[in-house]
Amino acid sequence: MPRLIVGWARAVESVDVEAATMAVDAVAAEAAAIASAAKRQRGGEEWFNEEEGKKKVCVGLTAALAAIAEAGGMAVAAYDELVLEMEAREREREMAGTDGESIQN
């Protein structure tokens, strides 16, 4: 059983968290740039292209969510493999127990 847990831990560790982190950082940088642009003034009035800002934030959030979903999917797949292997071993134990009982009787 410990070997199964080690295998699952390795699969989870292989998930690319760095990509998700980079995507979230990119969204934060984009939000900072938008805030900075909003503070700039042209001719005494604040200048801010709200539609462009919304697009950039949406693109950044989409990338971050996609990276997080991919990482989550990989973790779920690794867990599913672990469960399948555990079920297979349980069936093997049951079969071995059944064979042992029939031999004893």
Z-matrix of the N, CA and C atoms (Angstrom, degrees):
N
C 1 1.448
C 2 1.531 1 112.68
N 3 1.347 2 119.21 1 -42.23
C 4 1.467 3 118.28 2 179.10
C 5 1.524 4 112.52 3 -57.14
N 6 1.346 5 116.82 4 -33.58
C 7 1.462 6 119.64 5 179.35
C 8 1.527 7 110.16 6 -63.50
N 9 1.334 8 117.03 7 -37.13
C 10 1.462 9 120.85 8 177.54
C 11 1.524 10 110.78 9 -63.75
N 12 1.316 11 115.49 10 -43.92
C 13 1.463 12 119.51 11 -179.27
C 14 1.524 13 110.34 12 -64.96
N 15 1.317 14 117.17 13 -40.92
C 16 1.468 15 121.02 14 177.60
C 17 1.526 16 109.77 15 -62.05
N 18 1.335 17 116.84 16 -42.90
C 19 1.465 18 120.58 17 178.45
C 20 1.516 19 111.73 18 -61.84
N 21 1.324 20 116.25 19 -42.38
C 22 1.460 21 120.05 20 179.61
C 23 1.520 22 110.03 21 -66.55
N 24 1.322 23 116.78 22 -42.30
C 25 1.468 24 120.33 23 179.06
C 26 1.523 25 110.71 24 -60.47
N 27 1.329 26 117.04 25 -40.81
C 28 1.473 27 119.85 26 178.07
C 29 1.524 28 110.98 27 -64.06
N 30 1.334 29 116.83 28 -40.46
C 31 1.467 30 120.01 29 179.48
C 32 1.523 31 110.32 30 -63.50
N 33 1.325 32 116.70 31 -42.37
C 34 1.465 33 120.18 32 179.53
C 35 1.524 34 110.43 33 -67.00
N 36 1.339 35 117.09 34 -39.29
C 37 1.459 36 120.57 35 179.17
C 38 1.524 37 112.09 36 -64.51
N 39 1.331 38 117.23 37 -25.45
C 40 1.460 39 120.15 38 -178.28
C 41 1.526 40 112.48 39 -77.54
N 42 1.332 41 117.44 40 -8.69
C 43 1.460 42 121.03 41 178.46
C 44 1.524 43 108.34 42 -62.63
N 45 1.321 44 116.04 43 135.64
C 46 1.462 45 121.05 44 -175.15
C 47 1.526 46 110.80 45 -82.97
N 48 1.310 47 115.69 46 80.60
C 49 1.459 48 121.35 47 178.75
C 50 1.523 49 109.91 48 -70.77
N 51 1.325 50 116.52 49 -28.61
C 52 1.466 51 120.62 50 -178.92
C 53 1.530 52 110.98 51 -60.22
N 54 1.327 53 117.26 52 -39.86
C 55 1.469 54 120.21 53 179.39
C 56 1.524 55 110.63 54 -63.32
N 57 1.318 56 116.76 55 -41.95
C 58 1.463 57 120.12 56 178.56
C 59 1.523 58 110.47 57 -65.40
N 60 1.317 59 116.63 58 -41.56
C 61 1.466 60 121.13 59 179.26
C 62 1.522 61 110.75 60 -63.14
N 63 1.326 62 116.26 61 -42.85
C 64 1.471 63 120.11 62 179.51
C 65 1.524 64 110.65 63 -63.31
N 66 1.330 65 116.88 64 -39.32
C 67 1.462 66 120.20 65 179.69
C 68 1.525 67 110.61 66 -65.36
N 69 1.320 68 117.16 67 -42.05
C 70 1.466 69 120.52 68 178.30
C 71 1.526 70 110.08 69 -65.31
N 72 1.326 71 117.23 70 -40.93
C 73 1.468 72 120.73 71 177.26
C 74 1.526 73 111.08 72 -61.53
N 75 1.328 74 116.23 73 -38.48
C 76 1.467 75 120.31 74 179.19
C 77 1.526 76 110.50 75 -64.39
N 78 1.330 77 116.56 76 -39.09
C 79 1.466 78 120.01 77 177.57
C 80 1.527 79 109.96 78 -64.18
N 81 1.325 80 116.50 79 -42.49
C 82 1.466 81 120.15 80 179.37
C 83 1.527 82 110.72 81 -62.63
N 84 1.327 83 116.92 82 -41.77
C 85 1.464 84 120.90 83 178.93
C 86 1.525 85 110.58 84 -64.18
N 87 1.323 86 116.04 85 -40.02
C 88 1.467 87 120.59 86 179.30
C 89 1.526 88 110.31 87 -65.06
N 90 1.317 89 116.42 88 -41.87
C 91 1.463 90 120.17 89 178.44
C 92 1.526 91 110.66 90 -63.34
N 93 1.334 92 116.81 91 -39.40
C 94 1.466 93 120.45 92 177.77
C 95 1.526 94 110.76 93 -64.45
N 96 1.326 95 116.82 94 -40.37
C 97 1.467 96 120.79 95 178.86
C 98 1.527 97 110.57 96 -64.72
N 99 1.318 98 116.25 97 -38.63
C 100 1.466 99 120.25 98 179.29
C 101 1.528 100 109.91 99 -66.25
N 102 1.332 101 116.02 100 -42.62
C 103 1.466 102 119.54 101 178.55
C 104 1.524 103 110.67 102 -62.90
N 105 1.325 104 115.81 103 -39.75
C 106 1.463 105 120.41 104 179.03
C 107 1.527 106 110.65 105 -64.60
N 108 1.328 107 116.09 106 -41.66
C 109 1.462 108 120.06 107 179.48
C 110 1.524 109 110.78 108 -64.58
N 111 1.319 110 116.06 109 -35.16
C 112 1.462 111 119.61 110 -179.58
C 113 1.523 112 110.99 111 -66.19
N 114 1.318 113 116.22 112 -28.07
C 115 1.464 114 120.22 113 -177.80
C 116 1.527 115 112.54 114 -81.93
N 117 1.346 116 115.61 115 -20.60
C 118 1.471 117 117.46 116 179.45
C 119 1.526 118 109.44 117 -65.01
N 120 1.258 119 114.20 118 147.96
C 121 1.461 120 117.37 119 179.41
C 122 1.520 121 109.57 120 -122.52
N 123 1.298 122 114.72 121 140.69
C 124 1.467 123 121.52 122 174.89
C 125 1.524 124 107.07 123 -126.12
N 126 1.282 125 115.09 124 117.75
C 127 1.473 126 119.59 125 177.99
C 128 1.518 127 112.55 126 63.27
N 129 1.329 128 117.44 127 31.89
C 130 1.463 129 119.96 128 177.23
C 131 1.521 130 113.95 129 85.70
N 132 1.354 131 117.89 130 -5.50
C 133 1.467 132 119.79 131 179.49
C 134 1.525 133 109.20 132 -114.19
N 135 1.310 134 115.15 133 147.00
C 136 1.462 135 118.14 134 176.32
C 137 1.521 136 109.40 135 -66.53
N 138 1.314 137 114.92 136 140.13
C 139 1.463 138 120.05 137 178.43
C 140 1.516 139 108.51 138 -114.25
N 141 1.318 140 115.52 139 128.22
C 142 1.459 141 119.52 140 178.83
C 143 1.521 142 108.51 141 -160.23
N 144 1.321 143 115.70 142 123.15
C 145 1.455 144 120.49 143 177.17
C 146 1.526 145 107.43 144 -91.91
N 147 1.311 146 115.51 145 94.19
C 148 1.466 147 121.18 146 -173.97
C 149 1.528 148 112.42 147 -62.15
N 150 1.309 149 117.14 148 -41.80
C 151 1.469 150 120.07 149 -178.39
C 152 1.528 151 111.45 150 -63.73
N 153 1.321 152 116.06 151 -43.48
C 154 1.469 153 119.97 152 178.62
C 155 1.527 154 110.35 153 -64.25
N 156 1.307 155 116.13 154 -40.00
C 157 1.461 156 120.58 155 177.81
C 158 1.517 157 111.78 156 -62.01
N 159 1.319 158 116.52 157 -42.89
C 160 1.471 159 120.67 158 179.05
C 161 1.525 160 110.72 159 -61.99
N 162 1.333 161 115.94 160 -42.50
C 163 1.470 162 119.86 161 -179.72
C 164 1.526 163 110.95 162 -61.02
N 165 1.339 164 116.11 163 -46.13
C 166 1.463 165 120.10 164 -177.84
C 167 1.523 166 111.25 165 -63.75
N 168 1.316 167 116.87 166 -42.81
C 169 1.462 168 120.00 167 179.43
C 170 1.526 169 110.29 168 -65.62
N 171 1.324 170 117.36 169 -41.64
C 172 1.471 171 120.49 170 179.47
C 173 1.525 172 111.60 171 -62.94
N 174 1.323 173 116.67 172 -42.83
C 175 1.470 174 120.33 173 178.53
C 176 1.529 175 109.95 174 -62.60
N 177 1.319 176 116.67 175 -44.15
C 178 1.463 177 120.52 176 179.08
C 179 1.515 178 112.45 177 -63.63
N 180 1.326 179 116.64 178 -43.83
C 181 1.466 180 120.11 179 178.84
C 182 1.520 181 111.43 180 -65.21
N 183 1.316 182 116.52 181 -38.23
C 184 1.461 183 120.22 182 178.18
C 185 1.520 184 110.72 183 -62.17
N 186 1.323 185 116.76 184 -43.86
C 187 1.467 186 120.45 185 178.53
C 188 1.524 187 110.91 186 -63.61
N 189 1.326 188 116.58 187 -42.14
C 190 1.467 189 120.20 188 179.62
C 191 1.522 190 110.75 189 -64.25
N 192 1.319 191 116.93 190 -45.03
C 193 1.468 192 120.35 191 -179.91
C 194 1.520 193 111.58 192 -65.36
N 195 1.321 194 116.99 193 -37.82
C 196 1.467 195 119.99 194 178.30
C 197 1.523 196 110.71 195 -63.72
N 198 1.328 197 117.01 196 -42.86
C 199 1.469 198 120.47 197 179.07
C 200 1.521 199 111.03 198 -65.25
N 201 1.326 200 116.73 199 -40.90
C 202 1.464 201 120.51 200 178.93
C 203 1.523 202 110.51 201 -66.89
N 204 1.333 203 117.17 202 -41.78
C 205 1.465 204 120.46 203 178.73
C 206 1.522 205 111.07 204 -63.51
N 207 1.326 206 116.76 205 -39.65
C 208 1.465 207 120.23 206 178.34
C 209 1.527 208 110.60 207 -63.81
N 210 1.322 209 116.20 208 -44.35
C 211 1.469 210 119.91 209 178.70
C 212 1.521 211 110.52 210 -62.60
N 213 1.321 212 116.75 211 -42.32
C 214 1.463 213 120.59 212 177.99
C 215 1.512 214 111.92 213 -64.27
N 216 1.318 215 116.58 214 -40.81
C 217 1.465 216 120.59 215 178.25
C 218 1.514 217 112.07 216 -62.40
N 219 1.334 218 116.23 217 -39.41
C 220 1.461 219 119.72 218 178.78
C 221 1.527 220 110.83 219 -66.75
N 222 1.326 221 116.92 220 -38.59
C 223 1.467 222 120.27 221 178.48
C 224 1.523 223 110.40 222 -66.44
N 225 1.327 224 117.20 223 -40.75
C 226 1.467 225 120.94 224 178.52
C 227 1.518 226 110.36 225 -64.58
N 228 1.324 227 117.16 226 -42.44
C 229 1.469 228 120.51 227 178.91
C 230 1.524 229 110.82 228 -62.06
N 231 1.326 230 116.62 229 -41.54
C 232 1.468 231 120.09 230 178.54
C 233 1.524 232 110.34 231 -64.14
N 234 1.320 233 116.83 232 -40.60
C 235 1.462 234 120.69 233 178.83
C 236 1.529 235 110.36 234 -65.84
N 237 1.332 236 116.94 235 -42.49
C 238 1.469 237 120.58 236 178.45
C 239 1.522 238 111.14 237 -59.35
N 240 1.334 239 116.59 238 -41.52
C 241 1.468 240 120.28 239 177.70
C 242 1.520 241 110.70 240 -62.51
N 243 1.315 242 116.33 241 -40.48
C 244 1.461 243 120.74 242 178.38
C 245 1.526 244 110.38 243 -62.13
N 246 1.318 245 117.04 244 -45.58
C 247 1.465 246 121.13 245 -179.77
C 248 1.523 247 110.38 246 -62.22
N 249 1.332 248 117.49 247 -44.33
C 250 1.464 249 120.36 248 179.36
C 251 1.523 250 111.52 249 -61.14
N 252 1.324 251 116.27 250 -41.83
C 253 1.463 252 119.56 251 179.57
C 254 1.525 253 110.76 252 -66.81
N 255 1.316 254 116.90 253 -39.57
C 256 1.467 255 120.08 254 178.34
C 257 1.528 256 110.77 255 -64.63
N 258 1.337 257 116.96 256 -41.11
C 259 1.464 258 120.43 257 178.14
C 260 1.520 259 111.06 258 -64.13
N 261 1.332 260 116.96 259 -40.12
C 262 1.464 261 120.68 260 178.75
C 263 1.525 262 110.31 261 -63.41
N 264 1.314 263 116.99 262 -42.33
C 265 1.469 264 119.98 263 178.73
C 266 1.524 265 111.08 264 -65.74
N 267 1.327 266 116.74 265 -37.56
C 268 1.465 267 120.41 266 178.03
C 269 1.529 268 110.22 267 -63.55
N 270 1.330 269 116.77 268 -42.15
C 271 1.480 270 120.15 269 177.28
C 272 1.523 271 110.26 270 -62.40
N 273 1.338 272 116.15 271 -41.22
C 274 1.471 273 119.90 272 178.57
C 275 1.524 274 110.66 273 -61.29
N 276 1.335 275 116.75 274 -42.04
C 277 1.464 276 120.66 275 178.68
C 278 1.526 277 110.94 276 -64.12
N 279 1.335 278 115.95 277 -41.82
C 280 1.466 279 119.74 278 179.10
C 281 1.522 280 110.76 279 -63.20
N 282 1.340 281 115.83 280 -42.88
C 283 1.469 282 119.86 281 179.29
C 284 1.529 283 109.91 282 -64.33
N 285 1.313 284 116.72 283 -41.71
C 286 1.464 285 120.34 284 179.31
C 287 1.525 286 110.00 285 -64.84
N 288 1.322 287 117.47 286 -38.05
C 289 1.463 288 121.62 287 177.71
C 290 1.510 289 111.68 288 -66.57
N 291 1.331 290 117.83 289 -39.67
C 292 1.463 291 122.56 290 178.76
C 293 1.512 292 110.04 291 -66.02
N 294 1.332 293 117.11 292 -44.69
C 295 1.467 294 120.93 293 179.09
C 296 1.520 295 110.54 294 -62.78
N 297 1.321 296 116.68 295 -39.77
C 298 1.455 297 120.88 296 -179.83
C 299 1.515 298 111.45 297 -64.80
N 300 1.336 299 117.48 298 -38.59
C 301 1.461 300 121.25 299 179.35
C 302 1.515 301 111.02 300 -67.30
N 303 1.335 302 117.23 301 -41.70
C 304 1.466 303 119.69 302 -178.02
C 305 1.523 304 111.13 303 -68.32
N 306 1.318 305 116.95 304 -30.90
C 307 1.463 306 120.07 305 178.85
C 308 1.528 307 109.57 306 -71.14
N 309 1.343 308 116.64 307 -39.08
C 310 1.459 309 120.35 308 -178.49
C 311 1.523 310 111.83 309 -68.78
N 312 1.328 311 118.69 310 -32.68
C 313 1.473 312 121.66 311 -178.01
C 314 1.461 313 109.42 312 -80.75
